[in-house]
Amino acid sequence: MRASVLSALVAVAFGAAACSEGTTEHAPAPADAPPAAVLGGVDLNQPLRALGTEPFWGLDVSSEGLSWTGVDETPLTAPNPGPGLAGTTANWRTRTADGQTLVLTLIATECSDGMSDRVYPLTAKVELGEREMIGCAASQAFLATAPAP
């Protein structure tokens, strides 16, 4: 009888262990959210716009890519590799569809476009091929809600 009680206890213990092993599920790890990329109070993971005057130019940054426009020039597009952050600057380095190097550098310093009273939270520098352009930048949400120049 003692052997049968011991056998029964062992069977129950193994059965409970087997049940608990079978029901233990590991939840998949949550998908990694993009790391926080904030510069000068601007979320760099949101759509941005850099712009300049004399001559007028614009560079839109979105998750889909970078889109550059200039007066009397063919618009250019490039993939968005995401920003590289270093202290008070952020850099995007990519190539346009026609092979030109495109570098956007944003600096966490306020900026004026020189033509309006609008103050932008970031200063922008765009290098497109051999050209260098200096301007201002902000989130597109900021530009949509800020008073018109």
Legacy VTK file of the C-alpha trace (Angstrom):
# vtk DataFile Version 3.0
C-alpha trace
ASCII
DATASET POLYDATA
POINTS 149 float
0.000 0.000 0.000
2.821 2.306 0.849
4.311 1.817 -2.626
0.979 2.513 -4.297
0.467 5.726 -2.274
3.996 6.822 -3.149
3.390 5.982 -6.822
0.144 7.940 -6.760
1.846 10.988 -5.218
4.645 10.854 -7.793
2.084 10.548 -10.593
0.127 13.533 -9.262
3.312 15.607 -8.906
4.456 14.817 -12.456
0.955 15.406 -13.787
0.770 18.830 -12.125
4.214 19.706 -13.431
3.245 18.587 -16.917
0.058 20.661 -16.801
1.839 23.742 -15.572
4.575 23.388 -18.188
1.975 23.016 -20.901
0.077 26.127 -19.862
3.068 28.363 -19.339
3.156 30.660 -22.335
5.669 33.360 -22.905
4.108 36.486 -24.311
6.009 37.783 -27.297
8.141 40.801 -26.572
6.360 44.027 -27.560
7.508 45.565 -30.808
10.240 48.076 -30.233
9.006 51.633 -30.507
11.364 54.001 -32.273
13.745 55.500 -29.760
12.836 58.967 -28.560
14.505 61.495 -30.812
13.833 64.978 -29.483
15.887 68.032 -30.356
15.071 71.523 -29.109
11.659 70.278 -27.979
10.876 68.914 -31.469
10.008 65.215 -31.901
12.158 64.188 -34.854
9.996 61.107 -35.479
7.145 63.410 -36.578
6.983 65.132 -39.989
9.391 68.083 -40.196
10.049 70.923 -42.587
13.305 72.782 -43.130
13.152 75.903 -45.266
15.236 78.782 -46.446
15.108 81.989 -48.452
17.201 83.654 -51.129
16.582 81.452 -53.033
13.514 79.777 -51.537
13.912 76.076 -50.813
12.197 73.469 -48.653
13.001 70.007 -47.346
10.215 67.852 -45.921
11.138 64.934 -43.667
8.668 62.124 -43.037
8.854 58.417 -42.336
8.450 57.849 -46.097
11.531 59.897 -47.004
13.045 63.330 -47.589
11.609 65.591 -50.303
13.553 68.655 -51.459
12.111 71.481 -53.559
13.695 74.645 -54.880
12.585 77.535 -57.061
12.744 76.552 -60.748
14.327 73.187 -59.859
13.244 69.597 -60.223
12.006 68.181 -56.896
14.242 65.486 -55.391
13.455 62.586 -53.079
15.600 60.347 -50.909
15.062 57.574 -48.368
14.866 58.541 -44.694
17.596 56.709 -42.772
16.466 58.356 -39.520
18.353 60.958 -37.560
21.689 60.510 -35.879
21.700 62.500 -32.635
24.831 64.022 -31.131
24.396 66.570 -28.365
22.473 69.540 -29.742
22.469 68.378 -33.377
20.685 65.786 -35.483
21.879 64.591 -38.896
20.274 62.711 -41.766
22.679 61.463 -44.447
21.206 59.903 -47.571
21.286 59.958 -51.394
18.655 61.334 -53.719
17.111 59.188 -56.423
19.532 60.766 -58.931
22.566 59.905 -56.741
23.346 63.245 -55.081
24.452 63.276 -51.457
21.824 64.906 -49.246
22.696 65.848 -45.673
20.307 67.603 -43.321
21.721 68.950 -40.063
19.388 70.404 -37.456
20.765 72.422 -34.551
18.845 73.115 -31.353
19.003 76.913 -31.660
16.136 79.260 -32.425
16.055 80.628 -35.937
14.422 83.452 -37.889
13.821 83.130 -41.598
14.671 86.817 -42.026
11.404 87.553 -43.811
8.797 87.162 -41.083
8.363 87.497 -37.343
8.119 83.715 -36.954
10.691 82.114 -34.666
11.521 78.490 -35.453
12.844 76.107 -32.777
15.665 74.723 -34.951
18.352 75.984 -37.315
18.831 73.888 -40.461
21.723 73.282 -42.815
21.182 71.328 -46.024
24.022 70.013 -48.147
22.820 68.891 -51.555
25.664 67.751 -53.746
28.121 70.659 -53.685
25.569 73.247 -52.513
25.054 74.335 -48.911
21.893 76.098 -47.745
21.154 77.552 -44.303
17.626 77.988 -42.980
15.206 77.123 -40.203
13.193 74.042 -39.246
10.191 72.958 -37.207
7.634 70.195 -37.029
4.928 70.439 -39.656
2.394 70.554 -36.816
4.129 73.689 -35.466
4.032 75.296 -38.906
0.346 74.475 -39.307
-0.574 76.122 -35.981
1.909 79.003 -35.786
0.670 82.426 -36.869
1.206 83.039 -40.562
4.229 85.176 -41.432
LINES 1 150
149 0 1 2 3 4 5 6 7 8 9 10 11 12 13 14 15 16 17 18 19 20 21 22 23 24 25 26 27 28 29 30 31 32 33 34 35 36 37 38 39 40 41 42 43 44 45 46 47 48 49 50 51 52 53 54 55 56 57 58 59 60 61 62 63 64 65 66 67 68 69 70 71 72 73 74 75 76 77 78 79 80 81 82 83 84 85 86 87 88 89 90 91 92 93 94 95 96 97 98 99 100 101 102 103 104 105 106 107 108 109 110 111 112 113 114 115 116 117 118 119 120 121 122 123 124 125 126 127 128 129 130 131 132 133 134 135 136 137 138 139 140 141 142 143 144 145 146 147 148
